[in-house]
Amino acid sequence: MLRGAAVAAAAPLVGGVLAGSASASPVSTGSGHGSAAGLGPNVLVFDPSMGDAAIQARVDAVFATQQSNQFGSERYALAFLPGTYKVDVNVGFYTHVLGLGQNPGDVVINGHVTVDAQWLEGNGTQNFWRTAENLTIVPPDGLERWAVAQAGPMRRVHIKGNMTLWPSPPGNQWSSGGFLADSVVDGQVESGSQQQWLSRNDTFGSWTGSNWNMVFVGVQGAPAQSFPTPPYTTVDRTPVVREKPFLTADRHGDYQVFVPALRRESTGTSWARGRAEGRSVPLSQFHVARPGDSVAAINLALALGKHLLITPGVYSLASPLRVVRPGTVVLGLGLATLRSTHGNTVMEVADVPGVSVAGVLFEAGSAHTPVLLRVGHGPSLFRHTTDPTALFDVYARIGGAVPGGADISVQIDSNDVICDNLWLWRADHGLDDTVGWAVNPAGTGIVVNGDHVTAYALAVEHYQNYEVLWQGEHGNTYFFQNEHPYDVPTQSAWRHGSTLGYAAYKVADRVRNHHAWGLGSYCFFNLNADIYTDRAYELPDTPGVVFTDLMTVCLNGAGGGGILHCVNNTGDPVQNGFGTYNMTSYSDGTGSV
């Protein structure tokens, strides 16, 4: 929905430490008992012996800088060694809160881990780029608040109480998220004003609330299927998934990255019966990257068999990072940001099995980049059924922080890839001179050429062509969220042939098998130009292509313009004001309301 004004003020940093705050101890260099591994000054590692008051002061200092720092360059990871803490953690922009235990119960926060929206007068629709994982949270008042928008996932947490997903009063209390995975909420989850949400492999005491598009996949305690009244899409089992890799520390102070195992036809969390299945990779087997590292040095380490841990910061890259070996783990901390500066692809992943790319923001920093992230290279005959490559919490940004353009943000040529929480965003707001129809041009958010690709929580917004172009067979999407570009200057600038605009989600005409569940596409055209798109979804009329629970929304207020059809030439328009339209299914030329 309409985001509101951007707020991007930031406090300065001195030597990587918050100016005016208590010095935040960096992780020490070396290995062995009581030491970490040179993760840099913006990874703050806490242990209970530091004392709750000292920890609270450091956490508060980070939040003071990051609360409204929407387009700043500062990045932080707040890491808690196993133990119990009595602190309240407010989570601002580019802040990664993580427990370092093997299980969520190893790190207990007797307090809150909160995302709220008072920095924007209660408007939570801009609460992007933050995360929390691998914790047990025991809120003293019984209520955990996580009022996020896109790119604000929570994973692998145990909340001993209730949970609410919208901002606290005063203010308008809008919210537009979101993603919760591999987590337990003992009490009730209240969605409040959340427009849309995906819960995957969770366990809830109960759920209340709905707005436009609430999707549950493999969730124990999910509400029953009832779209559109209320708009719950419930899929009993998750067909195939791996959970995101995460950083751990053992009792000797040695660090590892745990890579969870593949699960099929699953419900509930990966840790319900104790330690999750998977493998631990010692941090000694990682190249630990810091801002300023050369692309050549990183690529050499990858070629020699190292995994890659990217510490918090913004990395300006003039040539691609190349992931070429099977099973490589690329793990970002603190919303690590990789920026293309010379029209180059940021990362190229070879057509090999078992790669994980997690917790990275890819950004266009030059006028024209053909592709930001590419998985595979051209058509592939290889299947990776037993060991698929997976993308977790992968984000793309065109404009907002810096001007730039990209034809395609993510291109997937390999087969069997899993996409788990992607937000691909052509900015609709940002710093001065970073947003405009010709300032941050972006064609397509994601192009899928591979077969048997599965996407959970696919959010793609404001691109100028087809926002999703799916050309592979046997694809599956569980939850899609979209906004058409706000800033279309004229109808002639946004049409192809006789077709007005572009579909948000296009399945190629030659595709014969594709399924999608829980889709929402919205329009808000803010230049008062009476802009229309003929349809939100475009797919071949064939029995094997099935969309289930799809909807459109017009948010133009008193203005003109809108979406003329839901899918192909079927479905009522939403136009000339506010309106919604729901369709329970579409296949082979027939839609059901």
C-alpha positions in Angstrom: 0.0 0.0 0.0 1.0 3.7 -0.1 4.1 3.8 2.1 4.2 7.4 3.2 7.2 9.7 3.4 10.7 8.1 3.8 12.7 9.0 6.9 16.4 8.4 6.5 18.3 10.3 9.1 21.2 8.5 10.7 23.5 9.0 13.6 27.2 8.9 12.6 29.7 6.1 13.3 33.2 6.6 14.5 35.6 3.8 13.7 32.7 1.4 13.2 31.3 2.1 16.7 28.3 4.2 17.5 29.3 7.8 18.0 28.3 9.1 21.5 27.6 5.6 22.8 29.5 3.1 25.0 32.1 1.4 22.9 30.7 -1.8 21.4 33.3 -4.6 21.7 34.0 -6.2 18.4 34.3 -10.0 18.1 37.9 -10.9 18.9 40.2 -12.5 16.4 41.4 -16.1 16.6 39.8 -19.3 17.6 39.6 -21.6 20.6 38.2 -21.3 24.0 36.5 -17.9 24.8 37.3 -16.4 21.4 35.3 -15.7 18.2 36.5 -15.3 14.7 37.2 -11.8 13.6 33.6 -10.8 12.6 34.3 -7.1 12.9 33.1 -4.2 14.9 29.4 -4.3 13.8 28.8 -7.8 15.1 28.1 -7.3 18.8 28.4 -10.6 20.7 26.8 -10.7 24.2 27.1 -13.2 26.9 25.3 -13.2 30.3 28.4 -12.3 32.3 28.4 -8.8 30.7 25.3 -7.9 32.8 21.9 -7.0 31.5 22.3 -3.3 32.1 25.4 -3.1 30.0 23.9 -5.2 27.2 20.7 -3.1 27.3 22.8 0.1 26.8 24.5 -1.3 23.7 21.3 -2.6 22.2 19.6 0.8 22.8 22.6 2.6 21.2 22.2 0.6 18.0 18.5 1.2 17.9 19.0 4.9 18.4 21.0 4.9 15.1 18.9 2.4 13.2 15.3 3.2 14.2 14.7 5.5 11.2 17.8 4.8 9.2 15.9 3.5 6.2 18.6 4.2 3.5 21.7 4.5 5.6 24.9 2.4 5.2 25.2 1.1 8.8 24.6 -2.6 9.4 24.5 -4.5 12.7 24.3 -8.0 14.0 23.3 -8.4 17.7 24.4 -12.0 18.6 23.6 -13.6 22.0 25.7 -16.5 23.2 23.7 -19.3 25.0 22.2 -18.1 28.3 19.4 -16.1 29.8 19.1 -12.3 29.4 16.7 -9.8 30.8 16.7 -7.2 28.1 14.3 -5.5 25.6 15.6 -5.5 22.0 14.0 -2.9 19.7 14.9 -3.9 16.2 15.6 -1.1 13.7 16.7 -1.1 10.1 19.5 -3.3 9.0 19.6 -5.0 12.4 20.0 -8.8 12.7 19.2 -10.3 16.1 20.4 -13.9 16.5 20.8 -16.5 19.2 24.0 -18.5 18.9 22.7 -21.7 20.4 22.0 -25.0 18.6 18.3 -24.8 19.5 16.0 -21.8 20.2 15.8 -22.7 23.9 19.6 -22.2 24.3 19.1 -18.3 24.3 16.3 -17.0 26.4 15.3 -13.3 26.2 13.1 -12.5 29.3 11.9 -9.4 27.6 10.7 -8.3 24.2 12.2 -8.4 20.7 10.2 -5.7 19.1 9.4 -4.1 15.8 7.0 -1.1 16.1 6.4 1.9 14.0 6.4 5.0 16.1 9.2 6.4 14.1 6.6 6.8 11.2 3.6 7.7 13.3 2.3 4.2 13.6 2.8 3.4 9.9 4.5 -0.1 9.7 4.4 -0.4 5.9 8.0 0.7 5.7 9.5 -1.5 8.4 11.8 -3.3 6.0 15.3 -5.0 6.2 15.6 -6.5 9.7 15.4 -10.0 11.1 15.4 -12.1 14.3 16.2 -15.8 14.6 17.0 -18.7 16.9 15.7 -17.4 20.2 13.2 -18.0 22.9 11.3 -14.9 23.8 9.4 -14.6 27.1 7.6 -11.3 27.1 6.9 -10.2 30.7 3.4 -8.8 29.7 2.7 -11.9 27.6 2.7 -10.0 24.2 5.4 -10.0 21.5 5.1 -7.3 18.8 6.6 -7.9 15.4 5.0 -5.2 13.1 7.1 -5.7 10.0 6.7 -5.1 6.3 8.6 -6.9 3.6 12.2 -8.2 4.3 11.4 -8.5 8.0 11.4 -12.2 8.7 11.4 -14.0 12.0 12.7 -17.5 12.0 13.3 -20.3 14.4 11.9 -18.6 17.5 9.8 -19.8 20.4 7.5 -17.2 21.8 6.2 -18.1 25.2 3.1 -15.9 25.0 1.0 -14.2 22.4 2.1 -12.4 19.3 0.8 -9.4 17.5 1.8 -8.3 14.0 0.7 -4.7 13.8 1.9 -1.4 15.4 1.0 -0.1 18.7 -1.1 3.1 19.1 -1.1 6.0 18.6 -1.0 6.4 14.8 -2.7 4.8 11.9 -1.3 1.3 12.7 -0.9 0.2 9.1 1.2 -2.8 8.4 2.2 -4.8 5.3 4.2 -7.9 5.8 5.4 -10.5 6.3 7.0 -13.9 7.0 7.3 -16.2 10.0 8.9 -19.7 9.6 10.1 -22.6 11.7 8.7 -21.0 14.9 6.4 -21.7 17.8 3.9 -19.3 19.4 2.4 -20.8 22.5 -0.5 -18.4 22.5 -2.4 -16.6 19.9 -1.1 -14.8 16.8 -3.1 -11.6 16.0 -2.6 -10.3 12.5 -4.4 -7.0 13.1 -3.9 -4.6 10.2 -1.5 -6.8 8.3 -2.6 -6.8 4.6 -0.9 -10.1 3.8 1.3 -12.7 5.6 2.9 -16.1 5.0 3.5 -18.5 7.9 5.5 -21.6 7.0 6.2 -24.6 9.2 5.1 -23.0 12.4 3.1 -24.2 15.4 0.5 -21.8 16.9 -1.8 -22.0 19.8 -4.3 -20.1 17.6 -4.6 -17.4 15.0 -7.0 -14.5 14.7 -7.4 -11.8 12.1 -7.2 -11.3 8.4 -7.2 -8.7 5.8 -6.5 -9.5 2.1 -4.3 -12.6 1.8 -3.2 -14.8 4.8 -1.4 -18.0 3.7 -0.3 -21.0 5.9 1.9 -23.8 4.7 2.7 -26.7 6.9 1.5 -24.9 10.0 0.2 -26.7 13.0 -2.7 -24.7 14.5 -3.4 -22.8 11.3 -7.0 -21.8 10.7 -9.0 -23.9 8.2 -9.1 -23.1 4.5 -11.7 -20.4 3.9 -10.6 -18.0 1.2 -12.1 -15.4 0.7 -14.3 -15.2 3.8 -12.0 -14.9 5.7 -9.1 -14.9 3.2 -7.2 -17.9 4.6 -5.3 -20.1 2.3 -4.2 -23.2 4.2 -1.9 -25.9 2.7 -1.5 -28.8 5.1 2.1 -29.8 4.3 5.2 -28.1 3.0 6.2 -30.1 -0.1 10.0 -29.5 0.0 12.1 -27.1 2.1 15.4 -26.6 3.8 15.6 -24.1 6.7 18.0 -21.2 6.5 21.6 -21.9 7.7 22.5 -20.1 11.0 25.5 -19.2 13.1 26.2 -21.1 16.4 28.8 -21.1 19.1 29.7 -24.1 21.3 30.7 -24.1 24.9 34.4 -23.8 24.0 33.7 -20.6 22.1 34.2 -22.1 18.7 31.8 -21.0 15.9 30.1 -23.1 13.3 27.3 -22.6 10.7 24.6 -25.1 11.0 23.0 -26.2 7.6 19.6 -27.8 8.2 18.7 -30.9 6.2 16.1 -31.1 3.4 12.6 -32.0 4.6 9.6 -33.2 2.5 5.9 -33.2 3.2 6.6 -31.5 6.5 4.5 -29.8 9.2 5.7 -27.8 12.2 9.2 -26.9 13.1 12.5 -28.6 12.2 13.4 -28.6 16.0 10.2 -29.9 17.5 11.9 -33.1 18.6 15.2 -31.5 19.7 18.2 -30.8 17.5 17.3 -30.4 13.9 18.8 -32.7 11.4 21.6 -31.2 9.4 25.4 -30.6 9.4 27.7 -28.2 11.2 30.4 -26.5 9.3 33.3 -25.0 11.3 33.8 -21.3 10.8 37.4 -22.1 9.9 36.0 -23.5 6.6 34.6 -20.0 5.8 36.1 -17.0 4.2 35.0 -14.2 6.5 34.4 -11.1 4.3 34.5 -7.5 5.5 33.7 -4.3 3.6 36.7 -3.4 1.4 37.7 -7.0 0.6 38.5 -7.5 -3.0 36.3 -9.5 -5.3 39.4 -11.4 -6.4 40.3 -12.5 -2.9 36.7 -13.6 -2.2 36.5 -15.5 -5.5 39.8 -17.2 -4.8 38.6 -18.4 -1.5 35.4 -19.7 -3.0 37.3 -21.5 -5.8 39.5 -23.2 -3.2 36.5 -24.6 -1.4 35.8 -22.1 1.3 32.3 -21.1 2.2 31.5 -17.4 2.6 30.4 -15.4 5.7 29.6 -11.8 4.8 29.9 -9.5 7.8 27.7 -6.4 8.2 28.3 -3.6 5.7 27.9 -2.4 2.2 30.1 -4.0 -0.4 30.8 -2.2 -3.7 31.6 -4.8 -6.3 32.9 -4.1 -9.8 32.7 -7.7 -10.9 30.7 -10.8 -9.9 31.2 -13.1 -7.0 31.3 -16.6 -8.4 30.0 -19.6 -6.4 31.2 -22.6 -8.3 31.5 -25.5 -5.8 28.6 -27.8 -4.7 27.3 -27.3 -1.2 28.8 -23.8 -0.8 27.1 -21.7 2.0 26.9 -18.0 1.5 25.6 -16.4 4.7 25.1 -12.7 5.3 25.0 -11.1 8.8 23.3 -7.8 9.5 21.6 -7.4 6.1 25.0 -7.4 4.3 24.5 -5.5 1.1 26.3 -6.3 -2.2 26.1 -3.4 -4.7 26.9 -3.6 -8.4 29.0 -0.6 -9.4 30.0 -1.3 -13.1 26.9 -2.8 -14.7 28.1 -6.2 -13.5 26.2 -9.2 -12.1 26.7 -9.2 -8.3 26.7 -13.0 -7.8 26.8 -15.9 -10.2 25.9 -19.4 -8.8 27.0 -22.3 -11.0 24.5 -25.1 -11.9 25.7 -27.3 -9.0 23.8 -28.9 -6.1 23.3 -27.8 -2.5 24.3 -24.1 -2.6 22.7 -21.9 0.1 22.6 -18.1 -0.3 21.1 -16.4 2.8 20.6 -13.0 4.3 21.9 -10.8 1.5 20.6 -7.6 -0.1 21.6 -7.2 -3.8 21.6 -3.6 -5.0 22.0 -1.9 -8.4 24.5 0.9 -8.1 25.1 1.7 -11.8 22.8 2.9 -14.5 22.3 -0.5 -16.2 22.9 -4.0 -14.8 21.5 -6.9 -16.9 21.1 -9.3 -13.9 21.9 -8.9 -10.2 21.8 -12.5 -9.0 21.9 -15.5 -11.4 21.6 -19.2 -10.4 22.8 -21.4 -13.2 23.6 -20.3 -16.7 21.3 -21.2 -19.5 19.1 -24.3 -20.0 20.1 -27.2 -17.8 19.5 -31.0 -18.1 20.7 -31.6 -14.5 18.2 -32.3 -11.7 19.1 -31.5 -8.1 16.2 -33.3 -6.4 18.0 -34.6 -3.4 20.2 -31.6 -2.8 18.7 -28.4 -4.2 20.2 -24.9 -4.2 18.2 -22.6 -1.9 17.8 -18.8 -1.5 16.8 -17.6 1.9 15.9 -14.0 2.8 17.4 -12.7 -0.5 16.4 -9.2 -1.4 17.0 -6.9 -4.3 16.8 -3.1 -4.4 16.7 -0.8 -7.4 16.9 2.8 -6.3 16.0 4.2 -2.8 19.6 4.4 -1.5 21.4 5.1 -4.7 20.2 5.6 -8.3 20.6 2.6 -10.5 18.9 0.3 -12.9 18.6 -3.4 -13.7 16.9 -5.5 -16.3 16.4 -8.5 -14.1 17.0 -8.8 -10.3 17.0 -12.6 -10.0 17.3 -15.1 -12.8 17.0 -18.8 -12.0 18.2 -21.2 -14.7 19.0 -24.2 -12.5 16.4 -26.9 -11.7 14.9 -27.7 -8.3 15.8 -24.3 -6.7 14.0 -23.4 -3.5 13.2 -19.7 -2.9 12.3 -19.0 0.7 11.4 -15.4 1.4 12.4 -13.0 -1.5 11.6 -9.4 -1.7 12.5 -7.8 -5.0 11.9 -4.0 -4.9 12.1 -1.2 -7.4 11.9 1.7 -5.0 8.8 3.8 -4.9 10.5 6.2 -2.4 14.0 7.0 -1.1 16.7 9.5 -0.8 16.7 12.5 -3.2 17.4 11.8 -6.8 17.2 8.0 -6.4 13.6 7.3 -7.6 11.8 8.1 -10.8 10.6 6.3 -13.9 13.9 6.9 -15.7 16.0 7.2 -12.6 15.7 3.7 -11.2 14.5 1.7 -14.2 13.9 -2.0 -13.6 12.4 -4.5 -16.0 11.5 -7.8 -14.2 12.0 -8.8 -10.6 12.5 -12.6 -11.2 12.8 -14.8 -14.3 12.5 -18.5 -13.6 13.8 -20.7 -16.5 14.5 -23.8 -14.4 12.1 -26.6 -13.9 10.7 -27.8 -10.5 11.4 -24.4 -8.8 9.5 -23.8 -5.6 8.9 -20.3 -4.1 7.6 -19.5 -0.6 6.9 -15.8 0.2 7.6 -14.2 -3.2 7.2 -10.4 -3.0 7.9 -8.4 -6.1 7.1 -4.7 -6.4 7.0 -1.8 -8.8 8.9 -3.3 -11.8 8.2 -1.8 -15.2 7.7 -5.0 -17.2 6.4 -8.4 -16.2 7.3 -8.5 -12.5 7.5 -12.3 -12.4 8.2 -14.2 -15.6 8.0 -17.9 -15.1 9.2 -20.0 -18.0 10.1 -23.3 -16.4 7.9 -26.3 -15.9 6.5 -27.7 -12.7 6.9 -24.5 -10.7 5.1 -23.9 -7.5 4.5 -20.6 -5.6 3.1 -20.4 -2.1 2.2 -16.7 -1.4 2.8 -13.9 -3.8 2.6 -10.2 -3.0 2.9 -7.5 -5.5 2.4 -3.8 -6.2 2.4 -2.4 -9.7 4.7 0.6 -10.3 3.3 3.7 -8.7 5.0 6.3 -10.9 3.8 5.4 -14.4 4.0 8.8 -16.2 1.6 8.1 -19.1 -0.3 5.1 -20.4 1.9 5.1 -23.5 4.9 4.6 -21.4 3.4 1.4 -19.9 2.0 -0.8 -22.5 3.1 -3.4 -25.0 1.3 -3.6 -28.4 -2.4 -3.2 -27.7 -2.1 -4.4 -24.1 -2.3 -1.9 -21.3 0.4 -2.3 -18.7 2.0 -5.6 -17.8 0.8 -8.6 -15.7 2.5 -8.8 -12.3 2.8 -12.6 -12.6 3.3 -14.0 -16.1 3.5 -17.8 -16.8 4.9 -18.3 -20.2 2.5 -19.4 -23.0 4.5 -22.7 -23.5 4.3 -23.8 -19.9 2.1 -26.8 -19.3 2.4 -27.3 -15.5 2.5 -24.6 -12.8 0.6 -24.1 -9.5 0.3 -21.1 -7.3 -1.5 -20.5 -4.0 -2.4 -17.3 -2.2 -1.7 -14.4 -4.6 -2.3 -10.7 -4.2 -1.6 -7.8 -6.6 -2.3 -4.2 -5.9 -2.2 -0.9 -7.8 -1.7 2.6 -6.7 -0.9 5.1 -9.4 0.3 8.3 -7.9 0.7 10.7 -10.8 -3.0 11.2 -11.5 -2.6 9.9 -15.0 -5.5 7.4 -15.2 -3.2 4.4 -15.7 -4.6 0.9 -16.3 -3.2 -2.5 -16.6 -5.3 -5.1 -18.5 -4.7 -7.9 -15.9 -2.8 -8.8 -12.8 -2.0 -12.4 -13.7 -1.4 -13.9 -17.2 -1.2 -17.6 -17.8 -1.8 -20.2 -20.5 -5.2 -21.8 -20.6 -4.2 -25.4 -20.0 -5.4 -27.8 -17.3 -2.0 -28.2 -15.7 -1.6 -24.4 -14.9 -3.7 -23.7 -11.8 -3.9 -20.6 -9.6 -5.7 -21.0 -6.2 -6.9 -18.1 -4.0 -5.9 -14.9 -5.9 -7.0 -11.4 -5.5 -6.5 -7.8 -6.7 -6.8 -4.5 -4.9 -7.1 -0.9 -6.2 -5.8 1.8 -3.8 -6.2 4.8 -5.9 -8.4 6.7 -3.5 -10.3 9.3 -5.5 -8.1 9.0 -8.5 -8.6 7.1 -11.8 -7.0 4.0 -13.1 -6.9 0.4 -12.0 -6.6 -3.3 -12.9 -9.2 -4.3 -15.5 -9.1 -8.1 -15.0 -7.9 -10.4 -12.3 -6.4 -13.1 -14.6 -6.2 -13.1 -18.4 -9.6 -11.6 -19.5 -11.5 -13.0 -16.5 -12.6 -11.2 -13.3 -14.1 -7.9 -12.5 -12.1 -4.7 -12.6 -10.8 -2.8 -9.5 -10.6 0.8 -10.5 -11.3 4.5 -9.9 -11.0 4.4 -6.1 -10.6 1.6 -3.6 -11.8 -1.9 -4.4 -10.9 -5.6 -4.1 -11.7 -8.6 -6.1 -11.3 -12.3 -5.1 -11.2 -15.4 -7.2 -10.9 -18.9 -5.6 -9.4 -20.6 -8.6 -8.4 -20.2 -12.2 -7.4 -22.9 -14.7 -7.9 -23.7 -18.4 -9.9 -20.5 -19.1 -12.3 -20.8 -16.2 -12.3 -18.8 -13.0 -14.3 -19.5 -9.8 -15.4 -16.7 -7.4 
